[in-house]
Amino acid sequence: MTDGTFAGGNAVGWLQLSARNGAFQSETLNVGAETNVCTIAADSAAITLQPDGRLDYDISNYADTQGPDRCYGADSVNLGWEFDGTVFAPIRTGMTDDTPDHVHIHKHQLFFSFDGSTQHSGLGNPRAWSVVLGANEIATGSPVTGFQVEPGAEGNAALLIACRQQIYILYGNDVSDWNLVRYREKVGAYEWTMQQVAYTLFLDDRGITDLRTTQAFGNFDHSSLTGAIRRLINSKKPDAMASCVVRDKNQYRLFFNDKTVIYVTMDGAKIKGAMPITLEDQVTSICSEEDPNGNEEIFFGSDNGYVYQMEKGTSFDGENIYAYLYTHFDHSKAIEWLKTYHAPVTLEGRSSGYAEFDLGYELDYADSDTAQPAGQTATMPAAEGSAWDSGLVWDSGIVWDDSSVTPTVGLDLRGEGRNISWIITKDSDYFEPLLLTGVHFGHIARERLTG
């Protein structure tokens, strides 16, 4: 129903049918003994979807009680819709260009965005888009890039409405008491980058930002959680494509149009680290949800027309996963002391299965004036701005086999320098992921360097 009421005898709307016999025409409909129940304008038509949309969706059962959930979607090229797992029902709002961009459920109302206009359905009825039935329009003045519900005290949740250069917070419960407040000027979210981990995270011009930090510091560098990789973020922010959360790892992942990703790992509300990753396939859209048993499932669409599942298996769809870790140069709490490094080398780590890797090291900032270890030279793709030098010694055959251990590695560690850096690599389609937490090694302080 898009207008009027059944009680008033002036209801207007659409019928969705799962099957039919024969054709309809402009006529009145009879249901059993009830005649002239309604009048239809013409024959029915199959529901079809136009291609090339970008799907945004939200899931709710509208009643906050146990019952079937329904999925609501918008994709910028088709009508908004509702899907209960069996019936797919388009939702008509009455807009001339009725192709919403983003969607969210808030306070038992269905919200759609149309460029710089945010509209919502009547209370408790996602198909009621008449002002008489409680529907409403809220203008933001700029294209909406996403919605997110922000928790509040005593259930007073508010709706975050993000635009590219500003953020609004919608307080209240329905059209009777809505209060739209501009949250901060010159702070906004790039489209498809907003997720909730401990707080709402999104990509802003200052970097990856959380809402709490924005409230505290406004449009300053402090609002960014990723200041340590600011140059990388600045070079990539116009090319952000998608984002997701990984609940099992407490991660926020931000995907770009060159197959690169930034993994941001959180510890509660604090960031533990950010790691750039390169994938084998381009992520164009992604979703992360839980199955009925509470297991997290992550799927992404790619530009080759395939859908892939993340966090599954030990390869990139059968191709090797190449990984490397290049640690900072560790001076062992003695910055200006020349040291002699020696074995044994002990690594702390764990894996869920068989994991094999190569281990090497460099001394004294890999200075060419310092005698570097002789041996095999590693060849690897260097990220922009990274410096690689020859003389990396590799000792393969270091393995874990389905256990958590701290093995002593038979690495021929020897040489002199002020500091040491460790290089760890793997290149395989069957090695399990390896979590390394520390490296223990021996050294002797030889002399203090002066001048």
Secondary structure as GFF3:
##gff-version 3
##sequence-region A 1 451
A	DSSP	beta_strand	27	31	.	.	.	ID=ss1
A	DSSP	beta_strand	34	40	.	.	.	ID=ss2
A	DSSP	beta_strand	56	60	.	.	.	ID=ss3
A	DSSP	beta_strand	70	74	.	.	.	ID=ss4
A	DSSP	beta_strand	80	83	.	.	.	ID=ss5
A	DSSP	beta_strand	88	91	.	.	.	ID=ss6
A	DSSP	beta_strand	102	106	.	.	.	ID=ss7
A	DSSP	beta_strand	109	114	.	.	.	ID=ss8
A	DSSP	beta_strand	117	120	.	.	.	ID=ss9
A	DSSP	three_ten_helix	131	133	.	.	.	ID=ss10
A	DSSP	beta_strand	136	139	.	.	.	ID=ss11
A	DSSP	beta_strand	144	150	.	.	.	ID=ss12
A	DSSP	three_ten_helix	153	155	.	.	.	ID=ss13
A	DSSP	beta_strand	158	163	.	.	.	ID=ss14
A	DSSP	beta_strand	166	171	.	.	.	ID=ss15
A	DSSP	beta_strand	179	185	.	.	.	ID=ss16
A	DSSP	beta_strand	195	196	.	.	.	ID=ss17
A	DSSP	beta_strand	200	204	.	.	.	ID=ss18
A	DSSP	beta_strand	207	210	.	.	.	ID=ss19
A	DSSP	alpha_helix	211	217	.	.	.	ID=ss20
A	DSSP	three_ten_helix	221	223	.	.	.	ID=ss21
A	DSSP	three_ten_helix	227	229	.	.	.	ID=ss22
A	DSSP	alpha_helix	230	236	.	.	.	ID=ss23
A	DSSP	three_ten_helix	237	239	.	.	.	ID=ss24
A	DSSP	beta_strand	240	246	.	.	.	ID=ss25
A	DSSP	three_ten_helix	247	249	.	.	.	ID=ss26
A	DSSP	beta_strand	251	256	.	.	.	ID=ss27
A	DSSP	beta_strand	260	267	.	.	.	ID=ss28
A	DSSP	beta_strand	270	278	.	.	.	ID=ss29
A	DSSP	beta_strand	285	290	.	.	.	ID=ss30
A	DSSP	beta_strand	296	301	.	.	.	ID=ss31
A	DSSP	beta_strand	307	310	.	.	.	ID=ss32
A	DSSP	beta_strand	321	326	.	.	.	ID=ss33
A	DSSP	beta_strand	337	351	.	.	.	ID=ss34
A	DSSP	beta_strand	354	363	.	.	.	ID=ss35
A	DSSP	three_ten_helix	364	366	.	.	.	ID=ss36
A	DSSP	beta_strand	398	401	.	.	.	ID=ss37
A	DSSP	beta_strand	404	405	.	.	.	ID=ss38
A	DSSP	beta_strand	408	409	.	.	.	ID=ss39
A	DSSP	beta_strand	414	417	.	.	.	ID=ss40
A	DSSP	beta_strand	420	428	.	.	.	ID=ss41
A	DSSP	beta_strand	434	448	.	.	.	ID=ss42
###
